[in-house]
Amino acid sequence: MTDEELIVEFALTRIDHPGRDLDEIAAILVERLGPDRVLEFAARNLATRGELRGAMIPSAIEHVM
């Protein structure tokens, strides 16, 4: 998934869930996209930060944020 696609998905998820915090929106999006994307986002977070700062799902959410 490209960064542009991720931004569009995030925006659409935010429209579907008005009033939620951005962290909650990111968590909903990660859950919606499934385990393959969770792994992809956690790997990207690892590549960006040079470390995993938690479990895979929180790392994926951190990348989306």
Backbone atoms as SQL, in Angstrom:
CREATE TABLE atoms (id INTEGER PRIMARY KEY, chain TEXT, resi INTEGER, resn TEXT, atom TEXT, x REAL, y REAL, z REAL);
INSERT INTO atoms VALUES
  (1, 'A', 1, 'MET', 'N', 0.847, -1.167, 0.000),
  (2, 'A', 1, 'MET', 'CA', 0.000, 0.000, 0.000),
  (3, 'A', 1, 'MET', 'C', 0.898, 1.236, 0.000),
  (4, 'A', 2, 'THR', 'N', 0.630, 2.139, -0.913),
  (5, 'A', 2, 'THR', 'CA', 1.426, 3.363, -0.978),
  (6, 'A', 2, 'THR', 'C', 0.985, 4.330, 0.117),
  (7, 'A', 3, 'ASP', 'N', 1.809, 5.330, 0.371),
  (8, 'A', 3, 'ASP', 'CA', 1.462, 6.343, 1.364),
  (9, 'A', 3, 'ASP', 'C', 0.187, 7.081, 0.969),
  (10, 'A', 4, 'GLU', 'N', 0.024, 7.334, -0.323),
  (11, 'A', 4, 'GLU', 'CA', -1.168, 8.029, -0.800),
  (12, 'A', 4, 'GLU', 'C', -2.421, 7.193, -0.558),
  (13, 'A', 5, 'GLU', 'N', -2.334, 5.891, -0.807),
  (14, 'A', 5, 'GLU', 'CA', -3.470, 5.005, -0.556),
  (15, 'A', 5, 'GLU', 'C', -3.792, 4.949, 0.936),
  (16, 'A', 6, 'LEU', 'N', -2.759, 4.954, 1.756),
  (17, 'A', 6, 'LEU', 'CA', -2.960, 4.935, 3.201),
  (18, 'A', 6, 'LEU', 'C', -3.659, 6.213, 3.668),
  (19, 'A', 7, 'ILE', 'N', -3.275, 7.333, 3.113),
  (20, 'A', 7, 'ILE', 'CA', -3.906, 8.606, 3.480),
  (21, 'A', 7, 'ILE', 'C', -5.384, 8.598, 3.100),
  (22, 'A', 8, 'VAL', 'N', -5.695, 8.100, 1.913),
  (23, 'A', 8, 'VAL', 'CA', -7.093, 8.026, 1.474),
  (24, 'A', 8, 'VAL', 'C', -7.885, 7.094, 2.379),
  (25, 'A', 9, 'GLU', 'N', -7.330, 5.927, 2.687),
  (26, 'A', 9, 'GLU', 'CA', -8.016, 4.981, 3.581),
  (27, 'A', 9, 'GLU', 'C', -8.238, 5.595, 4.962),
  (28, 'A', 10, 'PHE', 'N', -7.243, 6.320, 5.459),
  (29, 'A', 10, 'PHE', 'CA', -7.373, 6.970, 6.767),
  (30, 'A', 10, 'PHE', 'C', -8.489, 8.008, 6.722),
  (31, 'A', 11, 'ALA', 'N', -8.514, 8.805, 5.662),
  (32, 'A', 11, 'ALA', 'CA', -9.551, 9.829, 5.535),
  (33, 'A', 11, 'ALA', 'C', -10.938, 9.204, 5.456),
  (34, 'A', 12, 'LEU', 'N', -11.078, 8.139, 4.686),
  (35, 'A', 12, 'LEU', 'CA', -12.374, 7.472, 4.576),
  (36, 'A', 12, 'LEU', 'C', -12.799, 6.852, 5.909),
  (37, 'A', 13, 'THR', 'N', -11.856, 6.289, 6.637),
  (38, 'A', 13, 'THR', 'CA', -12.168, 5.721, 7.952),
  (39, 'A', 13, 'THR', 'C', -12.579, 6.817, 8.913),
  (40, 'A', 14, 'ARG', 'N', -11.931, 7.958, 8.819),
  (41, 'A', 14, 'ARG', 'CA', -12.287, 9.084, 9.698),
  (42, 'A', 14, 'ARG', 'C', -13.683, 9.595, 9.387),
  (43, 'A', 15, 'ILE', 'N', -14.053, 9.616, 8.113),
  (44, 'A', 15, 'ILE', 'CA', -15.409, 10.027, 7.729),
  (45, 'A', 15, 'ILE', 'C', -16.438, 9.051, 8.293),
  (46, 'A', 16, 'ASP', 'N', -16.105, 7.755, 8.272),
  (47, 'A', 16, 'ASP', 'CA', -17.021, 6.728, 8.783),
  (48, 'A', 16, 'ASP', 'C', -17.162, 6.769, 10.299),
  (49, 'A', 17, 'HIS', 'N', -16.195, 7.353, 11.004),
  (50, 'A', 17, 'HIS', 'CA', -16.185, 7.366, 12.469),
  (51, 'A', 17, 'HIS', 'C', -15.913, 8.777, 12.986),
  (52, 'A', 18, 'PRO', 'N', -16.855, 9.705, 12.759),
  (53, 'A', 18, 'PRO', 'CA', -16.625, 11.082, 13.213),
  (54, 'A', 18, 'PRO', 'C', -16.589, 11.151, 14.744),
  (55, 'A', 19, 'GLY', 'N', -15.805, 12.075, 15.237),
  (56, 'A', 19, 'GLY', 'CA', -15.729, 12.271, 16.675),
  (57, 'A', 19, 'GLY', 'C', -14.723, 11.391, 17.383),
  (58, 'A', 20, 'ARG', 'N', -14.113, 10.468, 16.675),
  (59, 'A', 20, 'ARG', 'CA', -13.099, 9.595, 17.296),
  (60, 'A', 20, 'ARG', 'C', -11.740, 10.279, 17.249),
  (61, 'A', 21, 'ASP', 'N', -10.879, 9.929, 18.205),
  (62, 'A', 21, 'ASP', 'CA', -9.502, 10.426, 18.207),
  (63, 'A', 21, 'ASP', 'C', -8.732, 9.806, 17.048),
  (64, 'A', 22, 'LEU', 'N', -7.664, 10.474, 16.646),
  (65, 'A', 22, 'LEU', 'CA', -6.863, 9.962, 15.534),
  (66, 'A', 22, 'LEU', 'C', -6.253, 8.600, 15.844),
  (67, 'A', 23, 'ASP', 'N', -5.873, 8.375, 17.105),
  (68, 'A', 23, 'ASP', 'CA', -5.346, 7.063, 17.495),
  (69, 'A', 23, 'ASP', 'C', -6.393, 5.971, 17.292),
  (70, 'A', 24, 'GLU', 'N', -7.624, 6.273, 17.643),
  (71, 'A', 24, 'GLU', 'CA', -8.707, 5.303, 17.459),
  (72, 'A', 24, 'GLU', 'C', -8.978, 5.047, 15.982),
  (73, 'A', 25, 'ILE', 'N', -8.915, 6.090, 15.181),
  (74, 'A', 25, 'ILE', 'CA', -9.105, 5.950, 13.734),
  (75, 'A', 25, 'ILE', 'C', -8.025, 5.046, 13.158),
  (76, 'A', 26, 'ALA', 'N', -6.775, 5.270, 13.571),
  (77, 'A', 26, 'ALA', 'CA', -5.668, 4.443, 13.083),
  (78, 'A', 26, 'ALA', 'C', -5.863, 2.986, 13.491),
  (79, 'A', 27, 'ALA', 'N', -6.315, 2.740, 14.716),
  (80, 'A', 27, 'ALA', 'CA', -6.547, 1.372, 15.181),
  (81, 'A', 27, 'ALA', 'C', -7.658, 0.702, 14.387),
  (82, 'A', 28, 'ILE', 'N', -8.725, 1.432, 14.113),
  (83, 'A', 28, 'ILE', 'CA', -9.829, 0.889, 13.312),
  (84, 'A', 28, 'ILE', 'C', -9.333, 0.546, 11.915),
  (85, 'A', 29, 'LEU', 'N', -8.549, 1.433, 11.331),
  (86, 'A', 29, 'LEU', 'CA', -8.024, 1.209, 9.979),
  (87, 'A', 29, 'LEU', 'C', -7.129, -0.017, 9.929),
  (88, 'A', 30, 'VAL', 'N', -6.224, -0.137, 10.880),
  (89, 'A', 30, 'VAL', 'CA', -5.316, -1.286, 10.907),
  (90, 'A', 30, 'VAL', 'C', -6.110, -2.580, 11.045),
  (91, 'A', 31, 'GLU', 'N', -7.092, -2.575, 11.921),
  (92, 'A', 31, 'GLU', 'CA', -7.929, -3.770, 12.108),
  (93, 'A', 31, 'GLU', 'C', -8.693, -4.108, 10.830),
  (94, 'A', 32, 'ARG', 'N', -9.188, -3.094, 10.160),
  (95, 'A', 32, 'ARG', 'CA', -9.969, -3.284, 8.939),
  (96, 'A', 32, 'ARG', 'C', -9.124, -3.852, 7.797),
  (97, 'A', 33, 'LEU', 'N', -7.861, -3.460, 7.715),
  (98, 'A', 33, 'LEU', 'CA', -7.019, -3.860, 6.590),
  (99, 'A', 33, 'LEU', 'C', -6.492, -5.285, 6.703),
  (100, 'A', 34, 'GLY', 'N', -6.486, -5.845, 7.896),
  (101, 'A', 34, 'GLY', 'CA', -6.122, -7.246, 8.041),
  (102, 'A', 34, 'GLY', 'C', -4.675, -7.501, 8.409),
  (103, 'A', 35, 'PRO', 'N', -4.370, -8.784, 8.660),
  (104, 'A', 35, 'PRO', 'CA', -3.053, -9.156, 9.203),
  (105, 'A', 35, 'PRO', 'C', -1.884, -8.904, 8.252),
  (106, 'A', 36, 'ASP', 'N', -2.102, -9.004, 6.951),
  (107, 'A', 36, 'ASP', 'CA', -0.995, -8.747, 6.025),
  (108, 'A', 36, 'ASP', 'C', -0.550, -7.296, 6.087),
  (109, 'A', 37, 'ARG', 'N', -1.506, -6.387, 6.184),
  (110, 'A', 37, 'ARG', 'CA', -1.168, -4.962, 6.283),
  (111, 'A', 37, 'ARG', 'C', -0.566, -4.631, 7.640),
  (112, 'A', 38, 'VAL', 'N', -1.035, -5.301, 8.699),
  (113, 'A', 38, 'VAL', 'CA', -0.442, -5.093, 10.024),
  (114, 'A', 38, 'VAL', 'C', 1.046, -5.406, 9.966),
  (115, 'A', 39, 'LEU', 'N', 1.371, -6.525, 9.362),
  (116, 'A', 39, 'LEU', 'CA', 2.769, -6.920, 9.229),
  (117, 'A', 39, 'LEU', 'C', 3.545, -5.908, 8.388),
  (118, 'A', 40, 'GLU', 'N', 2.946, -5.462, 7.289),
  (119, 'A', 40, 'GLU', 'CA', 3.602, -4.476, 6.421),
  (120, 'A', 40, 'GLU', 'C', 3.872, -3.172, 7.168),
  (121, 'A', 41, 'PHE', 'N', 2.871, -2.670, 7.902),
  (122, 'A', 41, 'PHE', 'CA', 3.033, -1.407, 8.616),
  (123, 'A', 41, 'PHE', 'C', 4.024, -1.537, 9.761),
  (124, 'A', 42, 'ALA', 'N', 4.009, -2.667, 10.465),
  (125, 'A', 42, 'ALA', 'CA', 4.984, -2.879, 11.544),
  (126, 'A', 42, 'ALA', 'C', 6.397, -2.933, 10.970),
  (127, 'A', 43, 'ALA', 'N', 6.550, -3.580, 9.807),
  (128, 'A', 43, 'ALA', 'CA', 7.863, -3.643, 9.162),
  (129, 'A', 43, 'ALA', 'C', 8.325, -2.252, 8.737),
  (130, 'A', 44, 'ARG', 'N', 7.402, -1.450, 8.205),
  (131, 'A', 44, 'ARG', 'CA', 7.755, -0.077, 7.825),
  (132, 'A', 44, 'ARG', 'C', 8.159, 0.743, 9.052),
  (133, 'A', 45, 'ASN', 'N', 7.432, 0.542, 10.146),
  (134, 'A', 45, 'ASN', 'CA', 7.764, 1.258, 11.374),
  (135, 'A', 45, 'ASN', 'C', 9.157, 0.863, 11.852),
  (136, 'A', 46, 'LEU', 'N', 9.464, -0.428, 11.780),
  (137, 'A', 46, 'LEU', 'CA', 10.791, -0.904, 12.152),
  (138, 'A', 46, 'LEU', 'C', 11.850, -0.273, 11.259),
  (139, 'A', 47, 'ALA', 'N', 11.603, -0.218, 9.965),
  (140, 'A', 47, 'ALA', 'CA', 12.572, 0.363, 9.033),
  (141, 'A', 47, 'ALA', 'C', 12.770, 1.853, 9.294),
  (142, 'A', 48, 'THR', 'N', 11.711, 2.543, 9.628),
  (143, 'A', 48, 'THR', 'CA', 11.787, 3.981, 9.857),
  (144, 'A', 48, 'THR', 'C', 12.487, 4.307, 11.170),
  (145, 'A', 49, 'ARG', 'N', 12.114, 3.593, 12.225),
  (146, 'A', 49, 'ARG', 'CA', 12.616, 3.914, 13.555),
  (147, 'A', 49, 'ARG', 'C', 13.861, 3.127, 13.955),
  (148, 'A', 50, 'GLY', 'N', 14.108, 2.017, 13.269),
  (149, 'A', 50, 'GLY', 'CA', 15.256, 1.193, 13.608),
  (150, 'A', 50, 'GLY', 'C', 15.016, 0.304, 14.811),
  (151, 'A', 51, 'GLU', 'N', 13.769, 0.267, 15.290),
  (152, 'A', 51, 'GLU', 'CA', 13.422, -0.583, 16.422),
  (153, 'A', 51, 'GLU', 'C', 11.911, -0.788, 16.437),
  (154, 'A', 52, 'LEU', 'N', 11.474, -1.903, 16.991),
  (155, 'A', 52, 'LEU', 'CA', 10.054, -2.104, 17.244),
  (156, 'A', 52, 'LEU', 'C', 9.780, -1.596, 18.644),
  (157, 'A', 53, 'ARG', 'N', 8.880, -0.658, 18.749),
  (158, 'A', 53, 'ARG', 'CA', 8.600, -0.044, 20.045),
  (159, 'A', 53, 'ARG', 'C', 7.345, -0.622, 20.678),
  (160, 'A', 54, 'GLY', 'N', 7.132, -1.901, 20.488),
  (161, 'A', 54, 'GLY', 'CA', 5.962, -2.554, 21.052),
  (162, 'A', 54, 'GLY', 'C', 5.606, -3.770, 20.223),
  (163, 'A', 55, 'ALA', 'N', 4.445, -4.294, 20.483),
  (164, 'A', 55, 'ALA', 'CA', 3.956, -5.440, 19.725),
  (165, 'A', 55, 'ALA', 'C', 3.632, -5.022, 18.300),
  (166, 'A', 56, 'MET', 'N', 3.334, -6.008, 17.467),
  (167, 'A', 56, 'MET', 'CA', 3.144, -5.748, 16.048),
  (168, 'A', 56, 'MET', 'C', 1.971, -4.797, 15.777),
  (169, 'A', 57, 'ILE', 'N', 0.832, -5.020, 16.393),
  (170, 'A', 57, 'ILE', 'CA', -0.332, -4.177, 16.108),
  (171, 'A', 57, 'ILE', 'C', -0.108, -2.736, 16.572),
  (172, 'A', 58, 'PRO', 'N', 0.375, -2.490, 17.801),
  (173, 'A', 58, 'PRO', 'CA', 0.667, -1.099, 18.167),
  (174, 'A', 58, 'PRO', 'C', 1.724, -0.454, 17.277),
  (175, 'A', 59, 'SER', 'N', 2.680, -1.221, 16.813),
  (176, 'A', 59, 'SER', 'CA', 3.687, -0.671, 15.888),
  (177, 'A', 59, 'SER', 'C', 3.067, -0.307, 14.561),
  (178, 'A', 60, 'ALA', 'N', 2.124, -1.121, 14.092),
  (179, 'A', 60, 'ALA', 'CA', 1.416, -0.818, 12.848),
  (180, 'A', 60, 'ALA', 'C', 0.584, 0.437, 13.011),
  (181, 'A', 61, 'ILE', 'N', -0.092, 0.558, 14.143),
  (182, 'A', 61, 'ILE', 'CA', -0.894, 1.754, 14.405),
  (183, 'A', 61, 'ILE', 'C', 0.003, 2.984, 14.478),
  (184, 'A', 62, 'GLU', 'N', 1.157, 2.844, 15.112),
  (185, 'A', 62, 'GLU', 'CA', 2.100, 3.964, 15.178),
  (186, 'A', 62, 'GLU', 'C', 2.540, 4.397, 13.792),
  (187, 'A', 63, 'HIS', 'N', 2.756, 3.438, 12.895),
  (188, 'A', 63, 'HIS', 'CA', 3.149, 3.792, 11.529),
  (189, 'A', 63, 'HIS', 'C', 2.032, 4.551, 10.820),
  (190, 'A', 64, 'VAL', 'N', 0.800, 4.118, 11.005),
  (191, 'A', 64, 'VAL', 'CA', -0.337, 4.787, 10.364),
  (192, 'A', 64, 'VAL', 'C', -0.460, 6.221, 10.877),
  (193, 'A', 65, 'MET', 'N', -0.188, 6.390, 12.163),
  (194, 'A', 65, 'MET', 'CA', -0.267, 7.750, 12.743),
  (195, 'A', 65, 'MET', 'C', 0.819, 8.622, 12.159);
